Amino acid sequence: MVILSTETVYKGKIFDVRIDEIREGSIDYKREIVAHKGSAVIVPVFADMTVAFVRQYRHPAGKYLLEIPAGGLNEDEDPKEGAARELEEEIGVTAGNIEKLSEFYVSPGFLTEKMFLFMATGLTETQQSLEEDELLSIERITFAEAFSKIKSGGIEDAKTIIGLMLAGAKLEFKFDWL
């Protein structure tokens, strides 16, 4: 595989869009690529084994979604540091322990974004520091309630489902509905 050319057609605050021309063997083709710096995703687990979620309006989905905290990484930011930053900004807590659970591509057919997934424990309340356009509320529920919401369609966000499944397995919760 050889990249023959790259043309940036849009530069934005969160992502850029480019068109790459690629040669693979004897075939030339073009791909539209959404270039994103990556994201930190955190499952915040409190001592009482509840998880903190944010509920916010997601315009592309056209509704409010229940999600674990996440946010875009700054240029050259370490994903673990980004996770700690997003945890305090969105939930208003710091973590005594942040453990990496996984990393994965969101939609590798057109998007470069890689999400770095962490579980945060040993939480201490501080203060939220939301950006002006971050309009969200915090909800804390148990893993059992969260798994029930996944099964019933009350949690539809993929990163949240992946995060809960991996954190739940790490903490040895039983997934009796799988």
MDAnalysis code that builds the backbone (N, CA, C; Angstrom):
import MDAnalysis as mda
import numpy as np

u = mda.Universe.empty(534, n_residues=178, atom_resindex=np.repeat(np.arange(178), 3), trajectory=True)
u.add_TopologyAttr("name", ["N", "CA", "C"] * 178)
u.add_TopologyAttr("resid", np.arange(1, 179))
u.add_TopologyAttr("resname", ["MET", "VAL", "ILE", "LEU", "SER", "THR", "GLU", "THR", "VAL", "TYR", "LYS", "GLY", "LYS", "ILE", "PHE", "ASP", "VAL", "ARG", "ILE", "ASP", "GLU", "ILE", "ARG", "GLU", "GLY", "SER", "ILE", "ASP", "TYR", "LYS", "ARG", "GLU", "ILE", "VAL", "ALA", "HIS", "LYS", "GLY", "SER", "ALA", "VAL", "ILE", "VAL", "PRO", "VAL", "PHE", "ALA", "ASP", "MET", "THR", "VAL", "ALA", "PHE", "VAL", "ARG", "GLN", "TYR", "ARG", "HIS", "PRO", "ALA", "GLY", "LYS", "TYR", "LEU", "LEU", "GLU", "ILE", "PRO", "ALA", "GLY", "GLY", "LEU", "ASN", "GLU", "ASP", "GLU", "ASP", "PRO", "LYS", "GLU", "GLY", "ALA", "ALA", "ARG", "GLU", "LEU", "GLU", "GLU", "GLU", "ILE", "GLY", "VAL", "THR", "ALA", "GLY", "ASN", "ILE", "GLU", "LYS", "LEU", "SER", "GLU", "PHE", "TYR", "VAL", "SER", "PRO", "GLY", "PHE", "LEU", "THR", "GLU", "LYS", "MET", "PHE", "LEU", "PHE", "MET", "ALA", "THR", "GLY", "LEU", "THR", "GLU", "THR", "GLN", "GLN", "SER", "LEU", "GLU", "GLU", "ASP", "GLU", "LEU", "LEU", "SER", "ILE", "GLU", "ARG", "ILE", "THR", "PHE", "ALA", "GLU", "ALA", "PHE", "SER", "LYS", "ILE", "LYS", "SER", "GLY", "GLY", "ILE", "GLU", "ASP", "ALA", "LYS", "THR", "ILE", "ILE", "GLY", "LEU", "MET", "LEU", "ALA", "GLY", "ALA", "LYS", "LEU", "GLU", "PHE", "LYS", "PHE", "ASP", "TRP", "LEU"])
u.atoms.positions = np.array([
    [0.848, -1.169, 0.000],
    [0.000, 0.000, 0.000],
    [0.894, 1.232, 0.000],
    [0.578, 2.166, -0.899],
    [1.330, 3.420, -1.033],
    [0.325, 4.572, -1.101],
    [0.590, 5.636, -0.333],
    [-0.245, 6.833, -0.423],
    [0.315, 7.695, -1.550],
    [-0.495, 7.909, -2.570],
    [-0.054, 8.678, -3.734],
    [-0.206, 10.178, -3.509],
    [-1.286, 10.582, -2.820],
    [-1.500, 12.003, -2.548],
    [-2.456, 12.155, -1.369],
    [-2.377, 13.317, -0.735],
    [-3.268, 13.686, 0.363],
    [-3.671, 15.132, 0.168],
    [-4.984, 15.397, 0.237],
    [-5.489, 16.761, 0.108],
    [-6.408, 17.050, 1.295],
    [-6.069, 18.061, 2.093],
    [-6.933, 18.475, 3.194],
    [-8.036, 19.353, 2.623],
    [-9.301, 18.947, 2.864],
    [-10.433, 19.692, 2.315],
    [-11.197, 20.463, 3.391],
    [-10.885, 20.193, 4.658],
    [-11.530, 20.911, 5.765],
    [-10.624, 20.845, 6.982],
    [-10.455, 21.979, 7.642],
    [-9.707, 22.033, 8.906],
    [-10.662, 22.579, 9.965],
    [-10.883, 21.794, 11.012],
    [-11.817, 22.198, 12.054],
    [-11.192, 22.198, 13.425],
    [-11.996, 22.558, 14.415],
    [-11.543, 22.602, 15.806],
    [-11.309, 21.188, 16.357],
    [-12.181, 20.261, 16.007],
    [-12.126, 18.912, 16.563],
    [-11.488, 17.915, 15.593],
    [-11.715, 18.092, 14.319],
    [-11.167, 17.159, 13.332],
    [-10.926, 17.873, 12.013],
    [-10.133, 17.238, 11.150],
    [-9.896, 17.686, 9.787],
    [-10.427, 16.600, 8.845],
    [-10.679, 16.975, 7.608],
    [-11.094, 16.004, 6.600],
    [-10.112, 16.098, 5.438],
    [-9.675, 14.931, 4.998],
    [-8.746, 14.892, 3.878],
    [-9.167, 13.789, 2.897],
    [-8.649, 13.881, 1.698],
    [-8.866, 12.842, 0.698],
    [-7.501, 12.263, 0.355],
    [-7.350, 10.987, 0.580],
    [-6.110, 10.276, 0.262],
    [-6.313, 9.449, -1.002],
    [-5.315, 9.495, -1.888],
    [-5.298, 8.596, -3.036],
    [-4.283, 7.509, -2.728],
    [-4.705, 6.267, -2.860],
    [-3.922, 5.117, -2.404],
    [-3.720, 4.139, -3.563],
    [-2.558, 3.532, -3.594],
    [-2.300, 2.431, -4.534],
    [-2.052, 1.178, -3.708],
    [-2.847, 0.180, -3.980],
    [-2.689, -1.124, -3.321],
    [-2.568, -2.165, -4.422],
    [-1.350, -2.705, -4.582],
    [-1.090, -3.586, -5.712],
    [-1.201, -2.791, -6.994],
    [-2.089, -3.214, -7.885],
    [-2.272, -2.496, -9.150],
    [-3.539, -1.633, -9.159],
    [-4.164, -1.481, -7.999],
    [-5.418, -0.729, -7.900],
    [-5.173, 0.622, -7.220],
    [-5.645, 1.708, -7.862],
    [-5.622, 3.052, -7.266],
    [-7.043, 3.390, -6.819],
    [-7.179, 3.982, -5.636],
    [-8.499, 4.399, -5.166],
    [-8.353, 5.574, -4.206],
    [-9.474, 6.238, -3.932],
    [-9.489, 7.385, -3.018],
    [-10.303, 7.038, -1.779],
    [-9.887, 7.625, -0.669],
    [-10.621, 7.468, 0.585],
    [-10.777, 8.833, 1.251],
    [-11.972, 9.109, 1.724],
    [-12.235, 10.306, 2.513],
    [-11.942, 9.961, 3.965],
    [-11.071, 10.730, 4.605],
    [-10.588, 10.429, 5.953],
    [-10.925, 11.582, 6.892],
    [-11.517, 11.251, 8.035],
    [-11.719, 12.221, 9.104],
    [-10.553, 12.026, 10.072],
    [-9.699, 13.051, 10.185],
    [-8.497, 12.966, 11.019],
    [-8.787, 13.576, 12.393],
    [-8.586, 12.789, 13.435],
    [-8.901, 13.177, 14.816],
    [-7.705, 12.818, 15.694],
    [-7.412, 13.647, 16.712],
    [-6.230, 13.443, 17.574],
    [-6.366, 12.282, 18.546],
    [-7.559, 11.752, 18.723],
    [-7.783, 10.671, 19.669],
    [-8.501, 11.167, 20.913],
    [-8.982, 10.227, 21.704],
    [-9.786, 10.551, 22.875],
    [-9.395, 9.707, 24.069],
    [-9.623, 10.284, 25.249],
    [-9.479, 9.563, 26.511],
    [-10.877, 9.285, 27.039],
    [-11.106, 8.060, 27.477],
    [-12.403, 7.603, 27.962],
    [-12.183, 6.996, 29.342],
    [-13.069, 7.324, 30.308],
    [-12.842, 6.899, 31.689],
    [-14.107, 6.293, 32.281],
    [-13.940, 5.136, 32.946],
    [-15.012, 4.552, 33.750],
    [-14.698, 4.923, 35.200],
    [-15.398, 5.932, 35.759],
    [-15.123, 6.337, 37.142],
    [-15.914, 5.466, 38.123],
    [-15.190, 4.657, 38.905],
    [-15.827, 3.723, 39.840],
    [-15.604, 4.229, 41.264],
    [-16.695, 4.546, 41.944],
    [-16.634, 5.033, 43.320],
    [-16.517, 3.865, 44.299],
    [-16.163, 4.162, 45.544],
    [-15.975, 3.144, 46.574],
    [-17.240, 2.311, 46.795],
    [-18.419, 2.909, 46.582],
    [-19.680, 2.164, 46.749],
    [-20.034, 1.353, 45.501],
    [-19.099, 1.256, 44.562],
    [-19.220, 0.500, 43.316],
    [-20.279, 1.069, 42.371],
    [-20.552, 2.359, 42.495],
    [-21.363, 3.028, 41.483],
    [-20.416, 3.641, 40.452],
    [-20.955, 3.875, 39.280],
    [-20.204, 4.476, 38.178],
    [-20.836, 5.832, 37.871],
    [-19.994, 6.826, 37.631],
    [-20.483, 8.154, 37.257],
    [-20.594, 8.243, 35.739],
    [-21.734, 8.738, 35.305],
    [-22.020, 8.946, 33.888],
    [-22.347, 10.411, 33.665],
    [-22.228, 10.836, 32.422],
    [-22.726, 12.147, 32.040],
    [-23.894, 11.919, 31.080],
    [-24.906, 12.743, 31.229],
    [-26.027, 12.729, 30.282],
    [-25.956, 14.059, 29.538],
    [-25.827, 13.950, 28.210],
    [-25.735, 15.171, 27.415],
    [-26.381, 14.972, 26.053],
    [-26.801, 16.092, 25.493],
    [-27.425, 16.061, 24.176],
    [-26.358, 15.826, 23.114],
    [-26.597, 14.849, 22.270],
    [-25.698, 14.544, 21.159],
    [-26.467, 14.805, 19.869],
    [-26.149, 15.917, 19.244],
    [-26.918, 16.344, 18.079],
    [-26.937, 15.310, 16.947],
    [-25.808, 14.677, 16.584],
    [-25.887, 13.675, 15.518],
    [-26.872, 12.545, 15.830],
    [-27.002, 12.168, 17.101],
    [-27.959, 11.128, 17.497],
    [-29.367, 11.710, 17.654],
    [-29.450, 13.030, 17.838],
    [-30.735, 13.683, 17.986],
    [-31.394, 13.475, 19.340],
    [-30.585, 13.160, 20.368],
    [-31.157, 12.926, 21.695],
    [-30.089, 12.987, 22.767],
    [-30.538, 12.958, 24.008],
    [-29.630, 12.908, 25.152],
    [-29.166, 11.463, 25.327],
    [-27.870, 11.284, 25.553],
    [-27.303, 9.952, 25.760],
    [-26.626, 9.882, 27.120],
    [-26.656, 8.706, 27.716],
    [-25.959, 8.437, 28.962],
    [-24.616, 7.813, 28.596],
    [-23.515, 8.472, 29.011],
    [-22.179, 8.054, 28.597],
    [-21.204, 8.137, 29.766],
    [-20.129, 7.369, 29.682],
    [-19.030, 7.569, 30.606],
    [-18.260, 8.805, 30.128],
    [-17.532, 9.468, 31.028],
    [-16.805, 10.685, 30.632],
    [-15.749, 10.390, 29.563],
    [-15.599, 11.329, 28.654],
    [-14.611, 11.199, 27.581],
    [-14.353, 12.574, 26.988],
    [-13.237, 12.683, 26.324],
    [-12.943, 13.928, 25.645],
    [-11.734, 13.798, 24.751],
    [-11.638, 14.708, 23.813],
    [-10.521, 14.716, 22.879],
    [-9.209, 15.015, 23.567],
    [-8.159, 14.407, 23.051],
    [-6.809, 14.653, 23.560],
    [-6.255, 15.935, 22.951],
    [-5.489, 16.653, 23.726],
    [-4.775, 17.806, 23.207],
    [-3.575, 17.319, 22.398],
    [-3.014, 18.188, 21.590],
    [-1.847, 17.839, 20.766],
    [-0.749, 17.235, 21.629],
    [-0.297, 16.033, 21.292],
    [0.793, 15.318, 21.981],
    [0.509, 15.027, 23.456],
    [-0.755, 15.038, 23.864],
    [-1.100, 14.751, 25.258],
    [-1.070, 13.252, 25.518],
    [-0.475, 12.859, 26.636],
    [-0.487, 11.470, 27.062],
    [-1.934, 11.070, 27.366],
    [-2.426, 9.937, 26.830],
    [-3.816, 9.553, 27.050],
    [-4.207, 9.425, 28.530],
    [-3.309, 8.931, 29.372],
    [-3.625, 8.805, 30.802],
    [-3.801, 10.184, 31.441],
    [-2.960, 11.137, 31.058],
    [-3.105, 12.507, 31.558],
    [-4.398, 13.132, 31.033],
    [-4.743, 12.839, 29.790],
    [-6.009, 13.318, 29.230],
    [-7.202, 12.744, 29.970],
    [-7.097, 11.469, 30.352],
    [-8.174, 10.829, 31.113],
    [-8.350, 11.512, 32.462],
    [-7.253, 11.788, 33.149],
    [-7.324, 12.469, 34.450],
    [-7.919, 13.865, 34.293],
    [-7.527, 14.560, 33.243],
    [-8.045, 15.911, 32.981],
    [-9.546, 15.867, 32.719],
    [-9.975, 14.981, 31.848],
    [-11.399, 14.879, 31.512],
    [-12.231, 14.453, 32.728],
    [-11.695, 13.573, 33.554],
    [-12.400, 13.117, 34.752],
    [-12.714, 14.289, 35.672],
    [-11.728, 15.132, 35.891],
    [-11.953, 16.279, 36.779],
    [-12.836, 17.333, 36.108],
    [-12.608, 17.581, 34.821],
    [-13.413, 18.587, 34.131],
    [-14.895, 18.211, 34.111],
    [-15.193, 16.961, 33.728],
    [-16.588, 16.570, 33.520],
    [-17.299, 16.109, 34.790],
    [-16.620, 15.346, 35.625],
    [-17.270, 14.758, 36.805],
    [-16.937, 15.530, 38.078],
    [-15.787, 16.190, 38.103],
    [-15.381, 16.920, 39.298],
    [-14.763, 16.019, 40.346],
    [-13.957, 15.048, 39.898],
    [-13.233, 14.174, 40.820],
    [-11.811, 13.944, 40.308],
    [-10.917, 13.641, 41.232],
    [-9.580, 13.161, 40.882],
    [-9.510, 11.704, 41.283],
    [-8.558, 10.986, 40.710],
    [-8.456, 9.544, 40.950],
    [-7.135, 9.195, 41.612],
    [-7.192, 8.322, 42.608],
    [-5.984, 7.782, 43.218],
    [-5.324, 6.769, 42.303],
    [-6.133, 6.133, 41.434],
    [-5.605, 5.125, 40.519],
    [-6.340, 5.226, 39.181],
    [-5.561, 5.285, 38.119],
    [-6.114, 5.248, 36.762],
    [-5.421, 4.101, 36.032],
    [-6.222, 3.126, 35.634],
    [-5.690, 1.901, 35.016],
    [-6.193, 1.784, 33.587],
    [-5.285, 1.551, 32.658],
    [-5.672, 1.390, 31.256],
    [-6.351, 0.037, 31.069],
    [-7.500, 0.062, 30.399],
    [-8.235, -1.165, 30.105],
    [-8.062, -1.605, 28.656],
    [-8.010, -0.637, 27.731],
    [-7.937, -0.989, 26.313],
    [-7.715, 0.267, 25.486],
    [-7.507, 0.081, 24.223],
    [-7.529, 1.156, 23.237],
    [-8.110, 0.573, 21.969],
    [-8.884, 1.399, 21.251],
    [-9.562, 0.874, 20.065],
    [-9.892, 2.009, 19.102],
    [-9.998, 1.657, 17.822],
    [-10.415, 2.606, 16.806],
    [-11.933, 2.682, 16.811],
    [-12.460, 3.872, 16.665],
    [-13.899, 4.101, 16.706],
    [-14.572, 3.563, 15.448],
    [-14.073, 3.950, 14.302],
    [-14.641, 3.525, 13.021],
    [-13.544, 3.613, 11.966],
    [-12.664, 2.600, 11.902],
    [-11.444, 2.698, 11.099],
    [-11.643, 2.738, 9.589],
    [-12.867, 2.627, 9.115],
    [-13.111, 2.735, 7.679],
    [-12.959, 4.146, 7.160],
    [-13.116, 5.159, 8.044],
    [-13.003, 6.550, 7.587],
    [-12.465, 7.498, 8.647],
    [-12.294, 7.039, 9.877],
    [-11.953, 7.916, 10.994],
    [-10.657, 7.446, 11.655],
    [-9.711, 8.380, 11.866],
    [-8.434, 8.008, 12.498],
    [-8.516, 7.951, 14.016],
    [-9.623, 8.402, 14.606],
    [-9.725, 8.498, 16.067],
    [-9.512, 7.144, 16.751],
    [-8.594, 7.161, 17.719],
    [-8.380, 6.022, 18.592],
    [-8.799, 6.454, 19.987],
    [-9.579, 5.617, 20.648],
    [-9.995, 5.899, 22.019],
    [-9.132, 5.073, 22.970],
    [-8.678, 5.740, 24.028],
    [-7.878, 5.109, 25.064],
    [-8.771, 5.006, 26.296],
    [-9.065, 3.787, 26.712],
    [-10.046, 3.524, 27.754],
    [-9.367, 3.212, 29.084],
    [-9.812, 3.902, 30.132],
    [-9.248, 3.747, 31.472],
    [-10.359, 3.519, 32.490],
    [-9.985, 2.912, 33.618],
    [-10.865, 2.820, 34.782],
    [-10.219, 3.629, 35.893],
    [-11.011, 4.483, 36.518],
    [-10.510, 5.337, 37.601],
    [-11.138, 4.899, 38.924],
    [-10.289, 4.720, 39.940],
    [-10.756, 4.360, 41.282],
    [-10.042, 5.252, 42.300],
    [-10.440, 5.118, 43.567],
    [-9.867, 5.970, 44.602],
    [-10.233, 7.418, 44.349],
    [-11.513, 7.660, 44.095],
    [-11.973, 8.978, 43.656],
    [-12.168, 9.943, 44.823],
    [-11.753, 11.181, 44.593],
    [-11.916, 12.274, 45.554],
    [-12.617, 13.426, 44.857],
    [-13.694, 13.919, 45.472],
    [-14.454, 15.012, 44.858],
    [-13.663, 16.316, 44.898],
    [-13.673, 17.020, 43.768],
    [-13.075, 18.354, 43.648],
    [-14.155, 19.273, 43.092],
    [-13.963, 19.782, 41.895],
    [-14.970, 20.641, 41.284],
    [-14.935, 20.471, 39.780],
    [-16.110, 20.453, 39.159],
    [-16.204, 20.402, 37.701],
    [-15.590, 21.655, 37.100],
    [-15.111, 21.505, 35.870],
    [-14.572, 22.640, 35.128],
    [-15.000, 22.487, 33.673],
    [-16.309, 22.630, 33.450],
    [-16.869, 22.399, 32.126],
    [-16.551, 23.533, 31.165],
    [-16.410, 23.170, 29.892],
    [-16.284, 24.180, 28.849],
    [-17.661, 24.802, 28.631],
    [-17.689, 25.977, 28.030],
    [-18.936, 26.725, 27.869],
    [-20.033, 25.916, 27.175],
    [-19.665, 25.083, 26.198],
    [-20.674, 24.328, 25.456],
    [-20.882, 22.909, 25.982],
    [-20.305, 22.579, 27.126],
    [-20.535, 21.277, 27.752],
    [-21.713, 21.401, 28.717],
    [-22.868, 21.019, 28.235],
    [-24.095, 21.094, 29.015],
    [-24.470, 19.663, 29.379],
    [-24.127, 19.269, 30.599],
    [-24.342, 17.880, 30.978],
    [-24.756, 17.771, 32.433],
    [-25.358, 16.643, 32.738],
    [-25.678, 16.325, 34.129],
    [-24.978, 15.018, 34.474],
    [-24.707, 14.837, 35.753],
    [-24.008, 13.638, 36.226],
    [-25.022, 12.697, 36.862],
    [-24.896, 11.423, 36.551],
    [-25.727, 10.388, 37.158],
    [-24.820, 9.265, 37.637],
    [-25.082, 8.769, 38.829],
    [-24.333, 7.623, 39.355],
    [-25.276, 6.447, 39.511],
    [-24.875, 5.313, 38.919],
    [-25.673, 4.093, 39.032],
    [-24.742, 2.903, 39.238],
    [-25.310, 1.806, 39.688],
    [-24.535, 0.587, 39.919],
    [-24.224, -0.098, 38.587],
    [-23.283, -1.026, 38.626],
    [-22.983, -1.813, 37.430],
    [-24.215, -2.602, 37.004],
    [-24.934, -3.188, 37.957],
    [-26.124, -3.978, 37.619],
    [-27.140, -3.118, 36.871],
    [-27.364, -1.893, 37.349],
    [-28.287, -0.983, 36.664],
    [-27.762, -0.624, 35.277],
    [-26.465, -0.402, 35.175],
    [-25.866, -0.051, 33.881],
    [-26.011, -1.200, 32.890],
    [-25.741, -2.434, 33.329],
    [-25.877, -3.593, 32.429],
    [-27.332, -3.760, 31.992],
    [-28.254, -3.506, 32.909],
    [-29.675, -3.577, 32.573],
    [-30.023, -2.521, 31.517],
    [-29.450, -1.320, 31.661],
    [-29.695, -0.253, 30.680],
    [-29.102, -0.611, 29.310],
    [-27.962, -1.285, 29.298],
    [-27.393, -1.727, 28.023],
    [-28.369, -2.687, 27.348],
    [-28.847, -3.666, 28.113],
    [-29.749, -4.687, 27.572],
    [-31.051, -4.085, 27.073],
    [-31.582, -3.076, 27.773],
    [-32.884, -2.497, 27.415],
    [-32.773, -1.359, 26.395],
    [-31.561, -0.960, 26.039],
    [-31.386, 0.136, 25.083],
    [-31.263, 1.502, 25.732],
    [-31.175, 1.558, 27.057],
    [-31.029, 2.822, 27.763],
    [-29.626, 3.394, 27.684],
    [-28.656, 2.549, 27.362],
    [-27.287, 2.987, 27.060],
    [-27.000, 2.511, 25.654],
    [-26.758, 3.483, 24.747],
    [-26.563, 3.175, 23.330],
    [-25.183, 3.537, 22.812],
    [-24.376, 4.179, 23.637],
    [-23.067, 4.670, 23.221],
    [-22.036, 3.540, 23.273],
    [-21.349, 3.297, 22.160],
    [-20.424, 2.163, 22.055],
    [-19.271, 2.231, 23.048],
    [-18.644, 3.401, 23.215],
    [-17.509, 3.492, 24.143],
    [-17.952, 3.200, 25.567],
    [-19.185, 3.586, 25.902],
    [-19.723, 3.341, 27.233],
    [-19.974, 1.854, 27.435],
    [-20.542, 1.207, 26.443],
    [-20.787, -0.234, 26.538],
    [-19.467, -0.985, 26.668],
    [-18.489, -0.645, 25.838],
    [-17.174, -1.305, 25.909],
    [-16.543, -1.053, 27.278],
    [-16.571, 0.191, 27.730],
    [-15.975, 0.536, 29.021],
    [-16.608, -0.215, 30.173],
    [-17.931, -0.276, 30.197],
    [-18.622, -0.980, 31.276],
    [-18.330, -2.479, 31.253],
    [-18.314, -3.064, 30.078],
    [-18.043, -4.502, 29.966],
    [-16.625, -4.822, 30.451],
    [-15.638, -4.016, 30.044],
    [-14.258, -4.291, 30.440],
    [-14.020, -3.991, 31.919],
    [-14.556, -2.876, 32.411],
    [-14.401, -2.554, 33.833],
    [-15.148, -3.573, 34.681],
    [-16.342, -3.943, 34.252],
    [-17.120, -4.944, 34.986],
    [-16.390, -6.276, 35.063],
    [-15.785, -6.692, 33.958],
    [-15.020, -7.943, 33.960],
    [-13.808, -7.833, 34.882],
    [-13.128, -6.704, 34.832],
    [-11.949, -6.481, 35.692],
    [-12.334, -6.558, 37.168],
    [-13.520, -6.040, 37.500],
    [-13.993, -6.044, 38.886],
    [-14.790, -7.316, 39.219],
    [-14.813, -8.241, 38.260],
    [-15.434, -9.565, 38.417],
    [-16.937, -9.520, 38.644],
    [-17.611, -8.581, 37.965],
    [-19.072, -8.587, 37.973],
    [-19.542, -9.666, 37.019],
    [-20.654, -10.277, 37.326],
    [-21.226, -11.317, 36.469],
    [-22.180, -10.685, 35.463],
    [-22.020, -11.084, 34.212],
    [-22.894, -10.629, 33.139],
    [-23.891, -11.736, 32.873],
    [-24.941, -11.828, 33.670],
    [-25.864, -12.942, 33.576],
    [-26.775, -12.893, 32.349],
    [-26.756, -11.808, 31.617],
    [-27.645, -11.696, 30.464],
    [-26.928, -11.929, 29.143],
    [-25.649, -12.233, 29.177],
    [-24.930, -12.466, 27.920],
    [-25.108, -13.875, 27.437],
])
